[in-house]
Amino acid sequence: MKKIVFNIRLAALIFASLIFISVCSAQKPQEQVANKFESEIAAFDKLNQTEKYSDQSILFVGSSSIRLWNTIRDEMAPYPVIQRGFGGSRTPDVVEYLKRIAYPHQFRAMVIFVANDITGSPNDLSPTETMLNFKQMVKIIRAKYKKLPIFIVEITPSQSRWKQWLQIKQTNAMLKELCQKGKNLVFIETARSYLNEKGEPKDELFRDDHLHLNHQGYLIWGKLIKGQIDQKFEIKDKG
C-alpha cells in the first residue's frame, strides 16, 4: 500500500515538474523579445519626458526604415512628426511595445511600416501570421484611440529579399484587404514605384545593402505617404 502511495506521489511530482519546465520554456522567448529592444524603447521613454509633441503630430512606428528616415520632418511638413522606429523589429516586437510607444501621446494619425517578418530566415513568419499581428496592432490602438486614422505602408520590394518577394506580395495583399475591411484604415501602396520596367527592384533607390532606401528612395516614399495623409485629411496639393 505504501509503495502505491509513493508511486502516486512520485508521479504527481514528475507531472508538476514537467508543467513548470513547460511554462518556463514558453515564457523564455517572450523575455528574449522584451530584452532585445529594451534599450531603444527606454530611449523613447526618455524622449517623452524631455520633448514636447503636438497633438496634431503623425506618429510613425516600425522598423529600421522608419528609424533611418533622417529627412522625415522635412518631407512630412507641415505635419509635425513623432518618429518611433526601432531597427530589426518584427511585427511581434511592435505588438509587444506598441502601448508603451503610443499611449503616452495624443496624435492626429499613425503610420506603421514593419518589413522584417519575411527575410529568408528559418524564423520567418507566414503572411497570415504577419497580418494577424497587424490586426492586433490595430486592436491595441483602437482600445485608446477609437477613430484615429491608421496608415499601413506596403512592404517595399528590395533586391536583398527578392527571393522572398512572392510571400511578401501575399502579405501585402492581406494587409490591403485588412485595411479595406476596417474603418479609418488606409493601405499605402508603394511597391510599383520601386520596380523597374522589368518588374525588378530599382537599385538606384536603395543603399549599398540593397535593402534600405537612400535619399532618393525616401523622397519617393515621403511623397507617397504624405499624399495619402493629405487625401485622408482632404488637403489639396497647392503645387
N, C-alpha and C positions, 0 to 999 in steps of 0.2 A: 504493500500500500504506500509506504514511504517512497519507494522507488518511482511509483506512478506520479505522486505529488511532485517529487523532484524533477521528473521529466517535463511535467506541465509547466513548472516554474522556469525551467531552462528554456523551453520553447517560447514562453512569453518574453523572457529576457532577450532571446535572439531576435524575435519579431520586433520588439521595441527598438533594438539596436539598428535593425535594417531600416525602420522608419526614420530614425534620427539621421542615419547616413544619407538616405534619400532626400530628406528635407535640406540638409546641408549642401548636397550636390546641386539641388535645384536653385538654391539661393546664390551659389558661387558666381554664376555668370552675371547675375544682376549686380553683384558687388563690383565685378570687374568693369562692367559698363559704367557704373557710377563713378568709380575712381579714375577711369581713363581720362575723363574730361573735367574733373572737379576743379582743377586749377583755372581752366578757361571760364567755367561758369562762375567761379569765385571772383574772377576779374570783372565779369559783368555785374555781379552784386556790388562791387566797389564803385563801378561807374554809376550805378543807380543812386549811390549816396552822394557822389560828387558832381554829377551832371544834371542839368535840368532839361527836360524834354517837353515839347509842346504836345498838347492833347490832339493836335492835328497831324501828328507825325505818322509816317508809314513805317511799320515795324517789319524789318527784313530778318527772317530766320532761316538757317540752313547750314550747309556745309561750306567747304573752302571757297567756292565761287562767290559766296556772299562775303566771307571774311576778307578775301583778297581784292574786293572791289574798291580800290582806293579813290576812285572818282565818283563814287555813288552819290555824294551830296550835290555835286555839280550836275550830274545827269538826271537827278530826280527833282532838281529845283523847279518850281518854288516849294515843293513839298519838303518839310523837314523830315529827317530820317533817324530811325533808331536801328543801328547795324549790329546784328547779333548772329554772326556766322561762326561756327567752330569747326576747324578743318578736320577732315576724315570722318565726320559724323555720318551715321546712317539713320534711317527712319526710327529704329528703336531708341536711339540716343536722343533724338529730338522729342519723341514722346516722353521719355524719362525726365527731361529738363524743361519741357515747354511751360509748365506752370511757373516755374522759378524764373524763366526768361520773360514771359509775357505779363503775368499777373501784377507785377509792381507798376505797370504803366497803363495810362489811358492813351489810346491812339485811334487814328481815323480808319486805318485798314492794315492788313497784314499780307506780306508776300512770303511764300515758302518755296525754297528750292533745295532739294536733297537728291544727290546723284551717286551715292556710293553703295547702294544695295546690290547692284549687279555690276561686278568688276572682273569676273573670271576667276574669282576665289572659291574654294570649297565651301566657304561660309556664306556665299551669296544667298539672298532671299529670292523667293519667286515673285513674279509680277503681282500675284494675288496677295502675298504677304505684305508687299510694299503698299499696295492700295489700301489694305486694311489698317496699316499703320497711319497712313494719311487720314483715313476715316476717323481714327482715334484722335489725331491732332485736331481735327475739326470739332469733335465732341468736346475736347478739353477747352478749346477757345469758346465754343458756344455756351459752356457752363457759366462763363462770366460775361462774355460779350455776345449777346443774343443775336444781333442783326449786323454785326460788323462785317464788311466785305473781306473775304479771304481769297487771295490770288495764288494759284498753284502754277509754278513755272515748269514748262515742259523740260524733260531731261535732254540735254544737248548731245547731239552725235559728235563723237570725237574719234580720232584715229587710234588712240591708245586703247579704246574699248570697242573698236569696230566689230570685233568678233562676237561681241555680246549685243550688238545693235538690234537684232531681231527680238530678243527678250526685252530690251529697253523700250522698243517700239510698242510691245504688248503692254508694258507698264504704263507708258504714256497714254495709250488708248483707254486703259482702265481709269486712269486719273481724269481724263477728259469726260468720260461717262459719269464718274463720281460728281464732277462739277455740274454737268448738265442736269443731274437729278436733284442737286441740292439748291438751297436758297442762298443768295449772296455768295456763291462760289463761282470763281472765274478761272478758267484754264487758259493760260497764256501760251499760245503756240509760237515756238521759236525755231524748231528744227530745220525748216526749209531754208532759213536764212544762213545756215551753216553748212549747207550741202551744195556742191558744185553741179555743173550740168551732167556729170556722170553719176550723180547721186551719192557722192562720197564727201567726207568732211573737207572743208576748206582749211588747209593747214595754215594759211596766211592769217587766220583769225585766232590762232592758238599760240601759246608759249612753246618753248622748246620741248616741254614734256608731252606735247600733243594731247593735252587734257584740259588745262586751264586756259581761259580766254586771255588774250593780250589786250592792249589798249583799244585797238580797232574792234576786236570782238566784243568788248564791253560797251563800246559806243552803240553798236547794233543792239545788244541786249537791253541797254538802258532805254533806247528809243522804243523798242517793242513793249517793254514792261510799262514804261510811263504812258505810252499810248493807250494801253488797256485801262490804266488807272484814270487817265483823263476821260476816257469814254464812260467809265463807271460813274464818275462824278459830273459827267456832262460838261466837261471843259473843252472848248473848241480850240484847236491849234490856230494861233494868230499869225503863224508864219505863212 
